[in-house]
């Protein structure tokens, strides 16, 4: 079941859902908008990305009030301004905003936030347009659509991205550690 604005507000009031910083105007009829934070990151690679061996370099960039450009066909990582904490019986879908999609900006975060997750979201942004797009910190960048899980999971999220703050690059290489 997708949660309505009434239920989202209720969970926030009860402290079961945490969003910081929070602003009431972020709550839509059946979603919660999140804003772009102040940091992006770009992979700098000489030849290829290897999922077992993180030989890549990450170039972090602070976003000023002037914003930043995402070039045509460019991929960057970004962070949300908001830090969220989901209870163990609530999950969320991450959706890009239609207004940005209509400019050719794809916004993902693997599309899912597991029950029990705590942290800022790292978003994957891709400019599918033929033109640069300028983005600004604190602009509404994506939305969370919440759903209750049928019962508390045996193992709520406690993975490698739990508690993350700022842009966090892929940690897929940890899947192969000790193998």
N, C-alpha and C positions, 0 to 999 in steps of 0.2 A: 504494500500500500504506500503510495506517494503521500508525503506529509503536506498539509496545507499551511498557510501563513499562521493561522491560529495555533496549530500544534507546534510550529517552529518557535513562536513567541513563548508558548507555555514551557517548552523544554529549556529555553534560555532563562526564563524567570526562575524555574526550579533548579537551575544550575546543572542540569543533566547534559546540556549541550553548551559548549564554551566557544565563544568567538571573540577574539581580542585583536585589534580594537573593533568594537561593535558600533554600528549605527543602524537605527531602525529603518532607514530608507533603503537598506540593502535587502530587506525581506520583501520578496515578491509573493504573488498569490500561491505559488507552489514551489518556490526555490529561494535560495539565498545567494545574492551576488557577492563575489569576492573581487578585491581590487589588486591591481598590479603593485608589487612591492618595489623596492629601490635597488634591486640587484639583478643582473643578467649574467649569463656565462656562455661562452662559445668554446667548442672543442677545437683544439689546434693539433692537427695530426699530419704527419709526413706522408704516410702511405695508406694505412687502413686502421680501423678499430678492431681490436681483438677482445672478445668477451671474456677470455680467460686471463689475459695479461693487460692490465690497464697502463699501456705505454703512452696514453694520450696526455696532453697538457690541457689544462682548463684556464681560460683567460676570463677572469671576473671583471665586471664593469659596474660601477655605481651609476645609477640613473639619476640625473639632475632634473630640475623642474623643466628644463628644455626638452626632456624626453630623449629617445634614441630611435634610430632608424633600423628596421629589419629589412634587409635587402631582398630583392626578388630571389626566390628559391633558396633563401637562407633559413637555417635552423638554429634557434637559440633556446637556452633554458632560462626560465624566469621564476621568480618566487611570488607568492601572494603576500599582500600586506598583512592579512589576517593569519593568526595562529588559531587553530581549531582543536577541539578535543571532542571526539565522538564517544558516547557511552557504548557499552558492549552490546547493546541491542539495536543500534542504529548504524546504517551504512549510507553512503552517498555516491551518486554518479556525478562526475565532473563534465560539464557541458560548456562548450564555447558559446559566446553570445552571438546571436544571429546577425546583429549589426556589424560585428567584426568579421564574421564569416562571409558576409556579402562584399567585403573588401578583399577577400582572398586569404584571410588570416585563419589558419587552422590552430586550434587551441586544444591541447590534450593534457592528460597526466595519467596516461594508461587508462583513463576513463573511470576510475573506481577508487573509492576510499573505503578501506575495510573498517568494520566495526571495531571500536577501541583505539583507532588511530589518534595520535596526538602530534601536532606540528604544523609548520607552514607547508603549503603544497608547492612542490616544484612542478612547474608547467613546461610543457614542450610546445614551442611556438614555431610555426612554419609559414612563410610567406609564399603562397602559391601564385601570387599575382606577378605581373611583369613590371610593376612599379614598387618603389620603396614605400613602406608604411611607417609613419612616425607614431610611436606609442609613448604614453606619459605615465609617470608614477601616480598611484592612487586612482587611476581610471578603472572603471568596472571592466574586468577582463574575462571572467567566467562566472558560472553559476553552479551551485551544488543543489542537486535534487535528492532529498532524503527519503529513505525507505526504512521501515522497521523490519528487522529480521524476525523470523517466526519464533525463535527462542534464543536465549543467550548462547553464543557459540562455546564449544569446549575449549577452544584456543582463540581468544580475541587477538587482534593484531599486536604483535610484539616484534616485528621484523626489523630489518636493517635500516629502515628510514624512520623508525619511531623517534619522536622528539626533535625532528630536524628543524633547523632554522636557517633561513637564507637558501640560496640555490645549492642543491646537493646533486652532483653528477651521478651517473650510473654506478652502482655497486654490484653489478652482475657478476663480476669476478669472484665475489664471495661465495657464489653458488658452487664454485669449483674448488674452493679451499679445502685442503685435506683429501682431495681425490687423486 
